[in-house]
Amino acid sequence: MRRSGGASRASFYTGWMRATASPAVAVISVHASPLAPLGRGENGGMNLAIRRICEGLAAQGHPTDVFVRREDRTSPDEELIAPSSRLVRLRVGPPAPVAKGDVRAMCDEFADAVLRHAESEERRYRVMHAHYWLGGLVAQHLREHWGTPWVQSFHTLARTKARAGLPLDAVRARAETELIIAADRLVASSFSEAKDLIRLYGAERDRICVAQPGVDQRLIVEADPERARHRLHLEERRVVLFCGRLEPLKGGDTLIDAIAALTRDPAFDDVTVLVIGEDSGDGRDGGGERARLQERVHGSGVADRVMFLGAVPHDEVGDYYALADVCVVPSRTESFGLVALEAQSLGTPVVAAAVGGLTEIVEDGVTGVLVQDRDPVHYADAIGSMLNDPGCRARMGAAARARATRYTWSRAVDRLLAIYERLTDAGRPAASPCGYPDDEVAALRSAS
């Protein structure tokens, strides 16, 4: 699968073209490889979403080329994600991980590398789908050369983060504003994100489409909670789960303070907290978010209650969702909230912040509890009530599992295909609606 030039490259591409007779979609990701291990560095829901979308497009006969920056010296230049979906690693910048703030300066060089790659293969694309604001900067440059329709997904937004109390990245916010105006279509992962595009950036409703992520059914089929329980010696323990990249945005400090408050009551002496994930690039300054959380754990006197497991391969994380009695998602903001959805798909009720897409995934009082503020005592109360009522927990778990079935990757793929077709079918008006059911149209129109 490695491409190293000359005959090997010609052989790879000849075989590739036989498998991809229809025009491909150019997916611009820059810093987030769909094949990267999740839970480390910047690798999270965006990486997974790109991978599952490309797999779904391939299954329906729509090829994709996913362009990312090479971050090591050993990975192949090209690699298959799925049949007719390939990952292209471009040699831009150093062959090592780079902070997202430093990737911005590489975007023009990255765009030029994409242009050279496409030209070398005489490759033409039906549409571009850019991810994150950095991908948008590249796509804007590419459209000047190709004239190809451009679909933009942001995943997170600078002004949404600032509204949640995090520092405003003014450079990013200005760039996002320009990209929102320039792109042909905007794809949001939740109606909450769509409303932020409208309210915080002035985006036009008719250019926004919502394609909510789905649940990987392999997580459900292959989950083995007893395997995880035995491995971690958690027999006769009740388990609270936190899963995600470790950075201030995810609210790990709120969970630790909540557990400290909860376990002052000896009735919760059997509670163990599992923390899955490693530092993100946003959490490495000053020693890293994991180090800060561990220090907080020791300072709160709950060191014997909290286990930091590091990054866990995504195909094993279902074991932990199924093992947990409660999954806690105390994020300051979430565009969607994939962890909450995946936990619910395994029948685990969720205690989550009442922010962003979490308010769409978690049905308060039915599949879990939405906490309206960041008070750790309120989280402790919600977690404790759920742990102390097995009957309620079972009812919520059943409802959570049923609710999660609404979200599928195939549905997300169908939404994106509808967008691509509207942009490339000359017989359809460019500003036509995105095919929402009536209730979803009403939800989007409620933004002001």
HELIX and SHEET records of a PDB file:
HELIX    1   1 GLY A    6  ALA A   19  1                                  14    
HELIX    2   2 GLY A   45  ALA A   59  1                                  15    
HELIX    3   3 LYS A  100  VAL A  103  1                                   4    
HELIX    4   4 ARG A  104  MET A  106  5                                   3    
HELIX    5   5 CYS A  107  SER A  120  1                                  14    
HELIX    6   6 TYR A  132  TRP A  146  1                                  15    
HELIX    7   7 ALA A  158  ARG A  163  1                                   6    
HELIX    8   8 ALA A  170  ALA A  182  1                                  13    
HELIX    9   9 PHE A  191  TYR A  201  1                                  11    
HELIX   10  10 ARG A  205  ARG A  207  5                                   3    
HELIX   11  11 GLN A  217  GLU A  222  1                                   6    
HELIX   12  12 PRO A  225  ARG A  231  1                                   7    
HELIX   13  13 PRO A  248  LYS A  250  5                                   3    
HELIX   14  14 GLY A  252  LEU A  262  1                                  11    
HELIX   15  15 PRO A  266  PHE A  268  5                                   3    
HELIX   16  16 GLY A  281  GLY A  283  5                                   3    
HELIX   17  17 ASP A  285  GLY A  287  5                                   3    
HELIX   18  18 GLU A  289  GLY A  299  1                                  11    
HELIX   19  19 VAL A  317  LEU A  323  1                                   7    
HELIX   20  20 LEU A  338  SER A  345  1                                   8    
HELIX   21  21 LEU A  358  ILE A  361  1                                   4    
HELIX   22  22 PRO A  376  LEU A  387  1                                  12    
HELIX   23  23 PRO A  390  ALA A  404  1                                  15    
HELIX   24  24 TRP A  409  THR A  424  1                                  16    
HELIX   25  25 ASP A  438  ARG A  445  1                                   8    
SHEET    1   A 8 GLU A  78  ALA A  82  0                                        
SHEET    2   A 8 SER A  85  LEU A  90 -1                                        
SHEET    3   A 8 THR A  64  ARG A  69  1                                        
SHEET    4   A 8 ALA A  24  VAL A  30  1                                        
SHEET    5   A 8 TYR A 125  HIS A 131  1                                        
SHEET    6   A 8 TRP A 150  SER A 153  1                                        
SHEET    7   A 8 ARG A 185  ALA A 188  1                                        
SHEET    8   A 8 ILE A 208  VAL A 210  1                                        
SHEET    1   B 6 VAL A 306  GLY A 310  0                                        
SHEET    2   B 6 VAL A 271  ILE A 276  1                                        
SHEET    3   B 6 ARG A 238  CYS A 243  1                                        
SHEET    4   B 6 VAL A 326  VAL A 329  1                                        
SHEET    5   B 6 VAL A 350  ALA A 353  1                                        
SHEET    6   B 6 GLY A 368  VAL A 371  1                                        
END                                                                             
